Amino acid sequence: MAAAPRHTFVYGLYVNASSNSSSSSASGGAARPLRVLLVATGQGSAVFADIWALDLDSATWRQLPQAGDPPDTVYGSAGGIAPSLPGGPHSTRLWLSHGFSSKRRYSTTHYYDLQAERWVLVHGSINSYDPTGPHARCIVSSTVTSDERLILYGGCAQNGGTGGPCPARDAWAFDGASWQQASTCPTPRTRGAMVPLTSPLASPPASATSPAATDMATSAGQQAMMGVPGKAGGGGIMGPGSSEELNTSAELRMYGGRYVLLYGGYERDKQTITVSAAPDDQLSVLDLDSREWLLLRASGEVPAFRGQPAAAHDVATGRVWVFGGQLRSSGALTNDLYELQGDPEATPPYPDGSCGSTFLYPHLHGIFMGLAWGILLQAGWFIARYFKRHDPTWFNLHRACQVSGLVLSIVGLAVVLAGGVKSSNLGFSHGAIGLTALGLGLLQPLNAFFRPHKGERWRVQWEWLHLTSGRCAVVLGAANVSLGTFLVQGPYAVWISWHVILGVFIIVVIVMEMRHQRDLRRKAGGPDAAALAAKDMDTSGDSAEAGISSGTQPGGKASVVPEPSKLE
């Protein structure tokens, strides 16, 4: 039976803090509602870009204007509305970022101004090879904190005109101007839930710390833990009703400004080879101060891990509700409702709380292509160019490197297709460059089959084609390995290590080429200068000797790969 469609919207609850009289006189019409449920974009019979408001008092829907710079039709986006502080002002922005249409993934970030009723674009598209921002993706886990930071985790970055992990496991925070990446720890997720957490014990930042604020935060935490009347007792959550005013920075941190909970989601997709499943009672909490993950242990009646749960929160009381979802254990849909209470500062860490691990088809693809185009094929032309004096050893090594490199390239292409990449998506830059390099590489054994003998017609043209196509292949291959290290959005150590290795190799090539040219100049004045120059351009003489010494008949044609290297 086909799986039911999963339609993902961006939504939020807006509380209009302005008076009805002022709203009515300013607009010349009816007063705007006080409590509104907003729903934007999503997928139903089609993919939408509209935004709607449901008046919770009159149960009336109204479509809001699409003025300003609206997003394209999109679903599976990140976003929401910042929670309001107890007794404080209410946010007037509905955030929307990333997402997917029927053909394309997006990485832009907008917000809808609920007072002006218009869209505002605050961050443009992020290049798929930029390591400083979250690449285009959809079905992400996200929330908005009380200080208007948009938090994003995981999602699917495969297909849709780009490439990358699906599910992903990177975490990002947007402060209204730029993105900052957090550490990597929880298992990869798509369609998970994220909510801000209240923490009475959260200390204010050093710049905002005062003895009064510190005393108030400490006192509030103690009262909450002890279950003082007027507070939400037992579980470390401070309820509403405090008669004292906290300073703004400390209050933001306490009420959903420091900690964010990631709950549930799908840990597997077509790309997944292995993944360490998160335990049911493990809570993944992101500390926005350190941008590090805390793995905490939940107690009580712990719900079974599930994908695509609905989650809601109340920062005033610190409660989080989780409803429904698809159970990981059985795949069944559920309609159960759970409530979570607690303070991240007072919750014990998970025993042996090691971070999750995963291995995807793109990782295996990267290993194969890195070995092929980063090591073997580069070594093949390097040996042929600078070690011909070691005949016939150079040729045997060259041939082994080239053949094994091309075989690994074909396997690497098959691996990425097995991981769910659509053949129609291979036209974006990384895919197109990779296919071009592979095609040029596979042209070399075909060239060998049709290689004219020395002195025959078309020999010069064949030499030029073989040399040019080979050089283009290895240059494109190395460049594409570089693009791949950025595309997968792995740890910085991956792409830094590769580029250090590539840089060292380029330096070695420059040194070897200088020595090679120096040796040619030294012998240029000798009686065999003309023959030496010809030998540097055409290695057929060396190849023939290598072929004879290894059992090939003189004057015969190579049948699989060219005996000489033309990647000089």
C-alpha positions as CSV (number, residue, x, y, z in Angstrom):
1,M,0.0,0.0,0.0
2,A,1.4,3.4,-1.0
3,A,2.4,5.7,1.9
4,A,0.1,8.6,2.7
5,P,1.4,12.0,1.4
6,R,3.1,14.1,4.0
7,H,2.2,17.8,3.6
8,T,4.4,20.2,5.5
9,F,3.4,23.8,6.2
10,V,5.0,26.6,8.2
11,Y,2.7,27.9,10.9
12,G,2.6,30.0,14.1
13,L,0.3,31.6,16.6
14,Y,0.2,35.4,16.4
15,V,-1.2,37.6,19.2
16,N,-2.1,41.1,18.1
17,A,-0.9,43.4,20.9
18,S,-2.3,46.6,19.3
19,S,-5.7,47.9,20.4
20,N,-8.7,47.2,18.3
21,S,-9.7,50.9,18.2
22,S,-6.4,52.0,16.8
23,S,-6.3,49.2,14.3
24,S,-9.8,50.0,13.2
25,S,-9.2,53.7,12.7
26,A,-5.9,53.2,10.9
27,S,-7.3,50.7,8.4
28,G,-10.8,52.2,8.1
29,G,-12.3,48.8,8.5
30,A,-12.9,46.1,11.0
31,A,-10.5,45.5,13.9
32,R,-7.8,42.9,13.4
33,P,-8.3,39.8,15.4
34,L,-6.4,39.3,18.7
35,R,-5.5,35.7,18.3
36,V,-4.6,34.2,14.9
37,L,-3.3,30.9,13.7
38,L,-1.1,31.5,10.6
39,V,-0.5,28.9,7.9
40,A,1.9,29.6,5.0
41,T,3.1,27.7,1.9
42,G,2.9,23.9,1.9
43,Q,1.7,21.1,-0.4
44,G,-1.8,19.9,-1.0
45,S,-3.2,19.4,-4.5
46,A,-0.3,21.6,-5.6
47,V,2.6,23.4,-4.0
48,F,1.6,26.8,-2.5
49,A,3.1,30.1,-1.7
50,D,0.1,31.7,0.0
51,I,-0.4,32.7,3.6
52,W,-3.7,32.4,5.6
53,A,-4.8,33.6,9.0
54,L,-7.5,31.8,11.1
55,D,-9.2,34.1,13.7
56,L,-9.4,31.8,16.7
57,D,-12.2,33.8,18.2
58,S,-14.5,33.9,15.2
59,A,-13.2,30.7,13.5
60,T,-12.8,32.7,10.2
61,W,-10.1,32.3,7.6
62,R,-8.6,35.2,5.7
63,Q,-6.0,35.1,3.0
64,L,-3.3,37.7,3.7
65,P,-1.8,39.9,0.9
66,Q,1.2,38.7,-1.0
67,A,2.9,42.1,-1.1
68,G,6.6,42.8,-0.9
69,D,9.0,40.0,-2.0
70,P,7.1,36.8,-1.5
71,P,8.7,33.3,-1.7
72,D,8.2,30.9,-4.5
73,T,5.8,28.0,-4.2
74,V,7.4,25.8,-1.6
75,Y,6.8,23.2,1.0
76,G,8.9,21.5,3.8
77,S,10.4,24.8,4.9
78,A,11.9,25.9,8.2
79,G,10.2,28.7,10.1
80,G,7.6,29.9,12.6
81,I,7.0,32.7,15.0
82,A,9.1,33.6,18.1
83,P,7.4,32.8,21.4
84,S,6.3,35.8,23.5
85,L,7.8,36.4,26.8
86,P,5.4,36.4,29.8
87,G,3.9,39.8,29.9
88,G,6.2,41.0,27.1
89,P,5.7,42.2,23.5
90,H,4.6,39.8,20.8
91,S,6.5,39.0,17.7
92,T,5.2,40.4,14.4
93,R,7.2,38.2,12.1
94,L,6.5,34.8,10.6
95,W,9.8,33.3,9.4
96,L,10.2,31.1,6.4
97,S,13.4,29.6,5.1
98,H,14.6,26.9,2.7
99,G,12.1,24.3,1.3
100,F,11.3,22.5,-1.9
101,S,9.1,23.0,-5.0
102,S,8.3,20.3,-7.5
103,K,11.6,20.8,-9.2
104,R,13.9,22.8,-7.0
105,R,15.3,23.2,-3.5
106,Y,15.6,26.6,-1.9
107,S,17.9,28.3,0.6
108,T,16.5,31.8,0.8
109,T,15.1,33.3,4.1
110,H,12.0,35.5,4.3
111,Y,9.7,36.8,7.0
112,Y,6.2,38.0,6.8
113,D,5.6,41.3,8.5
114,L,2.2,40.8,10.2
115,Q,1.7,44.5,10.8
116,A,2.5,45.7,7.3
117,E,1.2,42.5,5.8
118,R,4.1,42.1,3.3
119,W,7.0,39.7,2.7
120,V,10.6,40.7,3.3
121,L,13.6,38.9,1.9
122,V,16.4,39.0,4.5
123,H,18.9,36.4,3.1
124,G,19.4,35.4,-0.5
125,S,20.3,32.0,-1.9
126,I,23.3,30.1,-0.5
127,N,25.7,28.6,-2.9
128,S,25.7,24.8,-2.7
129,Y,29.5,24.8,-2.2
130,D,29.6,27.5,0.4
131,P,30.7,26.0,3.8
132,T,29.4,29.0,5.8
133,G,25.7,28.5,5.3
134,P,23.0,25.8,5.2
135,H,22.6,24.6,1.6
136,A,19.3,24.3,-0.2
137,R,17.1,21.6,1.4
138,C,13.6,20.7,2.5
139,I,11.6,18.8,5.2
140,V,13.9,20.3,7.9
141,S,13.4,20.5,11.7
142,S,13.2,24.1,12.8
143,T,12.0,26.6,15.4
144,V,12.2,30.3,16.3
145,T,13.6,31.3,19.7
146,S,12.3,34.1,21.9
147,D,15.1,36.4,20.7
148,E,14.1,35.9,17.0
149,R,16.8,33.4,16.1
150,L,15.8,30.8,13.4
151,I,17.2,27.4,14.3
152,L,17.4,24.7,11.6
153,Y,18.5,21.0,11.8
154,G,18.9,18.3,9.2
155,G,16.5,17.9,6.3
156,C,17.0,16.6,2.8
157,A,19.5,18.2,0.4
158,Q,19.3,15.6,-2.4
159,N,18.0,16.3,-5.9
160,G,16.1,19.5,-6.8
161,G,19.0,21.0,-8.6
162,T,21.6,20.3,-5.9
163,G,23.2,17.5,-4.0
164,G,24.0,16.5,-0.4
165,P,23.0,14.3,2.4
166,C,19.5,13.1,2.9
167,P,18.9,12.9,5.8
168,A,21.3,15.6,6.9
169,R,22.6,16.2,10.4
170,D,24.0,19.7,10.5
171,A,22.5,22.5,12.7
172,W,22.4,26.2,12.0
173,A,21.2,29.4,13.7
174,F,20.2,32.5,11.8
175,D,20.3,35.8,13.8
176,G,18.5,37.9,11.2
177,A,21.7,38.7,9.3
178,S,24.0,35.7,9.0
179,W,24.1,31.9,9.6
180,Q,26.3,30.2,12.3
181,Q,26.8,26.5,12.4
182,A,26.5,24.5,15.6
183,S,28.2,21.2,16.4
184,T,27.2,17.9,14.9
185,C,25.9,15.2,17.4
186,P,22.3,13.9,17.1
187,T,21.4,11.3,14.5
188,P,20.4,12.7,11.0
189,R,16.8,13.7,10.7
190,T,14.1,14.8,8.3
191,R,10.7,16.0,9.5
192,G,11.6,16.2,13.1
193,A,10.2,18.7,15.6
194,M,12.1,21.6,17.4
195,V,10.9,23.8,20.2
196,P,12.5,26.4,22.5
197,L,12.9,25.3,26.1
198,T,12.4,27.3,29.3
199,S,15.3,27.2,31.8
200,P,14.9,29.1,35.0
201,L,18.5,28.1,35.9
202,A,20.0,29.5,32.8
203,S,22.5,32.2,33.8
204,P,22.3,35.6,32.0
205,P,25.2,36.6,29.7
206,A,28.2,38.2,31.3
207,S,27.4,41.6,29.7
208,A,23.9,41.6,31.3
209,T,24.8,40.0,34.6
210,S,23.9,42.0,37.7
211,P,23.6,40.8,41.3
212,A,19.8,41.4,41.2
213,A,19.3,39.5,38.0
214,T,21.5,36.6,39.2
215,D,19.6,36.4,42.5
216,M,16.3,36.4,40.7
217,A,17.2,33.7,38.3
218,T,18.6,31.5,41.0
219,S,15.6,32.1,43.3
220,A,13.2,31.3,40.4
221,G,15.0,28.1,39.6
222,Q,14.9,27.0,43.3
223,Q,11.3,27.8,43.6
224,A,10.4,25.9,40.4
225,M,12.4,22.8,41.4
226,M,10.7,22.8,44.9
227,G,7.2,23.3,43.4
228,V,6.4,26.6,45.2
229,P,2.7,27.5,45.0
230,G,2.1,29.7,41.9
231,K,4.8,27.9,39.9
232,A,4.6,24.8,37.8
233,G,6.0,22.5,40.4
234,G,8.3,19.5,40.2
235,G,10.2,19.3,37.0
236,G,12.1,22.6,37.1
237,I,9.7,24.8,35.2
238,M,9.0,28.3,36.4
239,G,5.3,29.3,35.8
240,P,3.8,32.7,35.3
241,G,3.0,35.1,38.1
242,S,6.4,36.4,39.1
243,S,6.0,39.9,40.5
244,E,9.5,40.9,39.8
245,E,10.8,42.2,36.5
246,L,13.9,40.4,35.1
247,N,16.2,42.4,32.9
248,T,15.5,41.7,29.2
249,S,18.6,39.7,28.4
250,A,18.2,37.4,31.4
251,E,14.5,36.9,30.7
252,L,15.1,36.0,27.0
253,R,17.6,33.4,28.0
254,M,15.2,31.9,30.6
255,Y,12.2,31.8,28.4
256,G,13.3,30.0,25.3
257,G,16.4,32.0,24.4
258,R,19.2,29.6,25.2
259,Y,18.0,26.0,24.8
260,V,16.3,24.3,21.9
261,L,14.9,20.7,21.9
262,L,15.1,18.4,18.8
263,Y,12.6,15.6,19.0
264,G,11.8,12.8,16.7
265,G,12.1,12.7,12.9
266,Y,13.0,10.1,10.3
267,E,16.6,8.9,10.7
268,R,16.6,6.9,7.5
269,D,16.1,7.5,3.8
270,K,17.2,6.0,0.5
271,Q,20.8,7.3,1.1
272,T,21.2,5.5,4.4
273,I,23.5,2.6,4.7
274,T,23.9,2.5,8.5
275,V,22.7,4.7,11.3
276,S,22.8,4.4,15.1
277,A,19.2,4.9,16.2
278,A,18.6,7.4,19.0
279,P,17.2,5.8,22.2
280,D,13.6,6.6,23.0
281,D,14.5,8.3,26.3
282,Q,17.3,10.5,24.8
283,L,16.7,14.2,24.4
284,S,18.8,16.2,22.1
285,V,19.1,19.8,23.4
286,L,21.1,22.5,21.6
287,D,22.8,25.1,23.8
288,L,22.8,28.2,21.7
289,D,25.5,29.9,23.8
290,S,28.1,27.3,23.1
291,R,26.5,25.9,19.9
292,E,27.1,22.4,21.4
293,W,24.5,19.6,21.8
294,L,23.5,18.2,25.2
295,L,22.2,14.6,25.2
296,L,19.9,14.4,28.2
297,R,17.9,11.5,29.7
298,A,14.1,11.8,30.0
299,S,12.2,10.1,32.7
300,G,8.6,9.2,33.4
301,E,6.3,7.7,30.7
302,V,8.6,8.1,27.8
303,P,7.0,8.1,24.3
304,A,8.3,5.8,21.6
305,F,10.5,7.5,19.0
306,R,8.6,8.7,16.0
307,G,8.8,10.6,12.8
308,Q,7.0,13.8,11.9
309,P,5.5,14.5,15.3
310,A,3.5,17.7,15.9
311,A,5.0,19.7,18.8
312,A,3.9,22.8,20.7
313,H,5.3,24.7,23.6
314,D,4.5,27.3,26.2
315,V,7.6,29.2,27.4
316,A,5.6,30.7,30.3
317,T,5.1,27.4,32.0
318,G,7.9,25.5,30.3
319,R,5.7,22.8,29.0
320,V,6.2,21.0,25.6
321,W,3.5,18.8,24.0
322,V,4.1,16.2,21.4
323,F,1.3,14.7,19.4
324,G,1.1,11.9,16.9
325,G,3.6,10.9,14.3
326,Q,4.8,7.7,12.7
327,L,6.3,5.2,15.1
328,R,9.8,4.1,14.3
329,S,9.4,0.6,15.6
330,S,6.3,-0.4,13.6
331,G,5.7,2.4,11.1
332,A,2.2,2.8,12.4
333,L,0.6,6.2,12.7
334,T,-0.4,7.3,16.2
335,N,-2.6,10.0,17.8
336,D,-1.2,9.9,21.4
337,L,-0.4,13.1,23.3
338,Y,2.6,13.5,25.6
339,E,3.7,16.4,27.8
340,L,7.3,17.1,28.7
341,Q,8.5,19.3,31.6
342,G,12.0,19.9,32.9
343,D,14.9,22.2,32.9
344,P,17.9,21.4,30.7
345,E,20.2,22.8,33.4
346,A,18.9,20.3,36.0
347,T,18.3,17.2,33.8
348,P,21.0,14.5,34.0
349,P,23.0,13.7,30.9
350,Y,22.4,10.5,29.0
351,P,24.6,7.6,30.2
352,D,27.3,6.9,27.6
353,G,25.9,9.8,25.7
354,S,28.0,9.4,22.6
355,C,26.9,11.3,19.5
356,G,25.0,9.5,16.8
357,S,26.7,8.0,13.8
358,T,25.7,7.4,10.2
359,F,27.1,6.3,6.9
360,L,25.4,7.3,3.6
361,Y,25.7,6.4,0.0
362,P,27.2,9.9,-0.7
363,H,29.9,9.2,1.8
364,L,30.8,5.9,0.0
365,H,30.6,7.8,-3.3
366,G,33.0,10.3,-2.0
367,I,35.5,7.6,-0.9
368,F,35.5,6.0,-4.3
369,M,35.8,9.2,-6.2
370,G,38.4,10.6,-3.9
371,L,40.5,7.4,-4.4
372,A,40.0,7.5,-8.2
373,W,40.4,11.2,-9.1
374,G,42.3,12.3,-6.0
375,I,44.9,9.6,-5.9
376,L,45.0,6.9,-8.6
377,L,44.4,8.8,-11.8
378,Q,46.6,11.7,-10.6
379,A,49.4,9.2,-9.7
380,G,49.0,7.6,-13.2
381,W,49.8,10.7,-15.2
382,F,52.4,11.8,-12.7
383,I,54.3,8.5,-13.1
384,A,54.1,8.7,-16.9
385,R,55.3,12.3,-17.0
386,Y,58.3,12.2,-14.7
387,F,59.5,8.5,-14.4
388,K,59.9,7.2,-18.0
389,R,63.5,6.5,-17.3
390,H,62.3,3.5,-15.2
391,D,61.2,1.5,-18.2
392,P,59.1,-0.7,-18.2
393,T,58.1,-0.2,-14.5
394,W,56.7,3.2,-15.2
395,F,54.3,1.9,-17.8
396,N,53.0,-1.0,-15.6
397,L,52.3,1.3,-12.7
398,H,50.7,3.9,-15.0
399,R,48.4,1.4,-16.5
400,A,47.4,-0.1,-13.1
401,C,46.6,3.3,-11.7
402,Q,44.6,4.4,-14.8
403,V,42.5,1.2,-15.0
404,S,41.8,0.9,-11.3
405,G,40.9,4.6,-11.1
406,L,38.4,4.4,-14.0
407,V,36.9,1.2,-12.4
408,L,36.4,3.0,-9.1
409,S,34.9,6.0,-10.9
410,I,32.2,3.8,-12.5
411,V,31.5,2.1,-9.2
412,G,31.3,5.6,-7.5
413,L,28.7,6.7,-10.1
414,A,26.6,3.5,-9.5
415,V,26.8,4.1,-5.8
416,V,25.3,7.6,-5.9
417,L,22.5,6.5,-8.2
418,A,21.7,3.6,-5.8
419,G,21.4,6.2,-3.1
420,G,18.4,7.8,-4.7
421,V,19.9,10.5,-6.9
422,K,17.8,11.0,-10.0
423,S,19.6,10.8,-13.3
424,S,17.8,14.1,-14.3
425,N,19.6,15.8,-11.4
426,L,23.0,15.0,-12.7
427,G,22.9,18.2,-14.7
428,F,23.8,20.5,-11.9
429,S,27.5,21.5,-11.6
430,H,29.0,18.7,-9.5
431,G,27.1,16.0,-11.5
432,A,27.9,17.6,-14.9
433,I,31.6,18.0,-14.2
434,G,31.8,14.5,-12.8
435,L,30.2,13.0,-15.9
436,T,32.4,15.0,-18.2
437,A,35.6,13.9,-16.4
438,L,34.4,10.3,-16.4
439,G,33.6,10.5,-20.1
440,L,37.0,11.9,-21.0
441,G,38.7,9.3,-18.8
442,L,36.8,6.4,-20.5
443,L,37.9,7.9,-23.9
444,Q,41.5,6.9,-23.2
445,P,41.1,3.2,-23.7
446,L,39.0,3.9,-26.7
447,N,41.7,6.1,-28.1
448,A,44.2,3.2,-27.5
449,F,42.2,0.9,-29.7
450,F,42.2,3.3,-32.6
451,R,45.7,4.6,-32.1
452,P,47.5,5.0,-35.5
453,H,51.1,3.7,-35.8
454,K,53.8,6.3,-35.7
455,G,54.2,8.0,-39.0
456,E,50.7,7.0,-40.2
457,R,48.0,9.5,-41.1
458,W,46.1,11.2,-38.2
459,R,48.9,10.2,-35.7
460,V,49.5,13.9,-34.8
461,Q,45.8,14.5,-34.3
462,W,45.5,11.4,-32.2
463,E,48.4,12.5,-30.0
464,W,46.8,15.9,-29.5
465,L,43.3,14.4,-28.7
466,H,44.8,11.9,-26.2
467,L,47.0,14.5,-24.5
468,T,44.3,17.2,-24.2
469,S,41.4,14.9,-23.2
470,G,43.6,13.2,-20.5
471,R,44.8,16.5,-19.0
472,C,41.2,17.9,-19.0
473,A,40.0,14.7,-17.3
474,V,42.4,14.8,-14.4
475,V,42.0,18.5,-13.8
476,L,38.2,18.3,-13.9
477,G,38.3,15.3,-11.6
478,A,40.5,17.0,-9.0
479,A,38.3,20.1,-9.1
480,N,35.1,18.0,-8.7
481,V,36.5,16.2,-5.6
482,S,37.0,19.7,-4.1
483,L,33.3,20.5,-4.9
484,G,32.2,17.3,-3.4
485,T,33.9,18.0,-0.1
486,F,31.8,21.2,0.2
487,L,28.6,19.7,-1.1
488,V,28.4,17.0,1.5
489,Q,28.7,19.6,4.3
490,G,30.8,17.3,6.4
491,P,33.2,18.4,9.1
492,Y,35.6,21.2,8.2
493,A,38.5,18.7,8.7
494,V,37.3,16.8,5.5
495,W,37.6,19.6,3.0
496,I,40.6,21.2,4.8
497,S,42.5,17.9,4.7
498,W,41.7,17.4,1.0
499,H,42.8,20.8,0.0
500,V,46.0,20.6,2.0
501,I,46.8,17.3,0.2
502,L,45.9,18.9,-3.2
503,G,48.1,21.9,-2.4
504,V,51.1,19.8,-1.5
505,F,50.6,17.7,-4.7
506,I,50.5,20.9,-6.8
507,I,53.7,22.1,-5.2
508,V,55.4,18.7,-5.9
509,V,54.2,18.9,-9.6
510,I,55.7,22.4,-10.0
511,V,59.0,21.2,-8.6
512,M,59.1,18.1,-10.7
513,E,58.1,20.1,-13.9
514,M,60.9,22.6,-13.2
515,R,63.4,19.7,-12.9
516,H,62.0,18.1,-16.0
517,Q,62.3,21.3,-18.1
518,R,65.8,21.9,-16.7
519,D,66.9,18.4,-17.9
520,L,65.5,19.1,-21.3
521,R,67.4,22.4,-21.6
522,R,70.7,20.7,-20.5
523,K,70.4,18.2,-23.3
524,A,69.0,20.6,-25.9
525,G,72.5,21.4,-27.3
526,G,73.5,17.7,-27.7
527,P,73.4,15.7,-30.9
528,D,70.2,14.0,-29.9
529,A,68.3,17.2,-29.1
530,A,65.7,16.8,-31.8
531,A,65.0,13.2,-30.8
532,L,64.8,14.2,-27.1
533,A,62.2,16.9,-27.9
534,A,60.2,14.5,-29.9
535,K,60.4,12.0,-27.1
536,D,58.9,14.5,-24.6
537,M,55.9,14.9,-26.8
538,D,55.5,11.3,-28.0
539,T,56.2,8.3,-25.9
540,S,55.3,5.7,-28.4
541,G,59.0,4.5,-28.6
542,D,59.0,3.9,-24.9
543,S,55.6,2.2,-25.1
544,A,56.8,-0.2,-27.9
545,E,59.8,-1.1,-25.8
546,A,57.6,-1.7,-22.8
547,G,55.3,-3.8,-24.8
548,I,58.1,-6.0,-26.2
549,S,59.5,-6.5,-22.7
550,S,56.1,-7.5,-21.4
551,G,55.3,-9.9,-24.3
552,T,53.5,-7.6,-26.8
553,Q,54.4,-8.1,-30.4
554,P,56.4,-5.2,-32.0
555,G,54.3,-3.0,-34.2
556,G,51.0,-4.3,-32.7
557,K,48.2,-2.0,-31.4
558,A,47.2,-1.8,-27.8
559,S,43.8,-3.3,-27.3
560,V,42.7,-1.9,-23.9
561,V,44.6,1.1,-22.7
562,P,47.3,3.2,-24.4
563,E,50.7,1.9,-23.5
564,P,52.3,5.4,-23.4
565,S,51.0,8.1,-21.2
566,K,49.8,11.1,-23.1
567,L,49.1,13.1,-20.0
568,E,52.5,14.7,-20.1
